[in-house]
C-alpha cells in the first residue's frame, strides 16, 4: 500500500523521469510517486527518433521505457498531456495547467530541452520540421518516404548529430540531401575540425552535399510549402522540405520562475546542481538534459544532452532524493549510427580545450579510435569508430587523469589496458 503522507513528484515524463520513478520503487520508497509529463505519450526513449524509428527499422512500441502496464503495477501516478505551470518552493507544491496543485516532499525536475528555432523569414512554413518528440519523428518519417519516392530534396540546417543522422536516414530512403552549416566542418562544436572533416567525407561519399560556412537567411515558399532557402553567401538552395537541427536549449522556464540558480552559458545554461544532482534547495533536484551538474572528474559543471545521461542520471537523482550518498560521476557517453558506421564517444573535450588528437587504427578504412589529449598528454575523451568493446578501457584512461605517451596510444600493438605506462 502507498503511504500517502509522503509524495515525491517528478516533472518530466521522459527517460530520466521514468527511470527515476522506477528507482524510487526499486529502492523501497513506499510513498506516492507522481510522474508529470506535458506529452500525451507514455515515457519513451529518444535516440530512435533519429535512428531506427526514423529509418523504419523499429516501430513506436520499441521506444517505450516501460511496458504500458508497468506504471499501474508499480503504483506510479502518471499524468500525461498536463504541463506544470508553476513551482512554489515555499509551499512545496507544483501547479498543473488545469489548476490542480500537488504537494511534494522531494521534487525532481527532468523537463529536458527543446530545439532551438530558426528565426528567419519563412521558417514557419509547413514544410519546415524539427525533431525532438515522437510526433515530429512520425511526420518526418512520412516526409522522407515521400521524398525518396519522388527524388525530392531535403535541406538540413545544422550539421550536428541530429542533422547527420537524419541525412543518413534520408539517403536511405533515396532523398537528395543538402546540409547547411555555419561552421567549417560538421560536428565542429563537438569533435573539432579533425574529426568533423571525417564525418563530412562519410556523408559526401553517400551523396550528401554540404554548404559549410553558410547560414540560412530566408525560407522561400508558396501556399505554405517550402520551395527553397537563401543563404548569407548568396546561394539559393532548392528544397521540398527542411529539417532544423541547430541545437537544443534546456527547458528552464519553470525553474527560473521559481528562483532556482541557472548555470551560465559556458556551463550549459541548465539548472545548476551539485554532484548529487541537488539544487541549492535541498528538496529540489534536476537530472537529464536540464541539469548543469558538477562533474568530479572534470572539476566543472557540464550539461549533457545524451541518452546515457538521462538513463543514469534519473536513477542517481532518485537515490539522492531518498537520502542516499550519491556522487554522479558517470562520464559523458553517446553513440551514433550513420550508414554502415557506428561510433561511441566517452569523455569531454570541447574545441579549444584540447591540445591534440591521436588516432589509433586506420581512419581511411573507418576503423579507428580517436583520443583527445590536453597539453599534459592526459586523455580527455575517446571515440571508437567501428571498433567495439573498448568503452571500458577508454573511460579508464579518461578517469585516470594520468599522462600517456601519444606514440604508444597510437600504436594498435600496445593494449589499451597497458596504458598509461
PEMOSUL-V844254 format. One record per backbone hydrogen bond with DSSP energy under -1.0 kcal/mol. CO is the residue of the C=O (numbers start at 1). NH is the residue of the N-H. If there is no record, write none. Layout:
BEGIN
CO NH
CO NH
END
This chain:
BEGIN
3 6
6 32
7 105
7 106
8 34
9 108
10 36
11 110
14 18
15 19
16 20
17 21
18 22
19 23
20 24
21 25
22 26
23 27
24 29
25 28
30 3
32 8
33 77
34 10
35 79
36 12
37 82
39 81
43 65
46 49
47 50
48 53
48 54
51 55
52 57
52 58
59 62
60 63
61 64
63 45
67 70
69 73
70 74
71 76
72 75
77 35
79 37
83 97
86 95
88 92
88 93
92 104
93 88
94 102
95 85
95 86
96 99
100 96
102 94
106 9
107 285
108 11
109 287
112 251
114 249
120 123
121 219
122 125
125 128
127 242
129 244
133 137
134 138
135 139
136 140
137 141
138 142
139 143
140 144
141 145
142 146
143 147
144 148
145 149
146 150
147 152
152 176
153 240
153 241
154 178
155 243
156 180
157 245
159 187
160 164
161 165
162 166
163 167
164 168
165 169
166 170
167 171
168 172
169 173
170 175
176 154
177 209
178 156
179 211
180 158
181 213
181 214
183 213
187 190
187 191
192 196
193 197
195 199
196 200
197 201
198 202
199 203
200 204
201 205
203 208
204 207
209 179
211 181
215 232
218 230
220 227
220 228
222 225
224 126
225 222
227 239
228 220
229 237
230 217
230 218
231 234
235 231
237 229
241 155
242 129
243 157
247 116
249 114
250 252
252 256
253 257
254 258
255 260
256 259
261 272
264 267
264 269
265 268
270 263
271 292
273 294
274 277
275 328
277 286
278 274
281 284
283 107
284 279
285 109
288 291
290 271
292 273
293 302
295 299
295 300
300 295
302 293
306 309
306 310
307 311
308 312
309 313
310 314
312 316
313 317
314 318
315 319
316 320
317 321
318 322
319 324
320 323
327 329
332 347
334 345
336 343
338 341
341 338
342 386
343 336
344 384
345 334
346 382
350 353
356 373
358 371
360 369
362 367
363 366
367 362
368 385
369 360
370 383
371 358
372 380
372 381
373 355
373 356
374 377
377 404
378 374
380 348
381 372
382 346
383 370
384 344
385 368
390 394
391 395
392 396
393 397
394 398
395 399
396 400
405 409
406 410
411 414
415 418
416 419
END
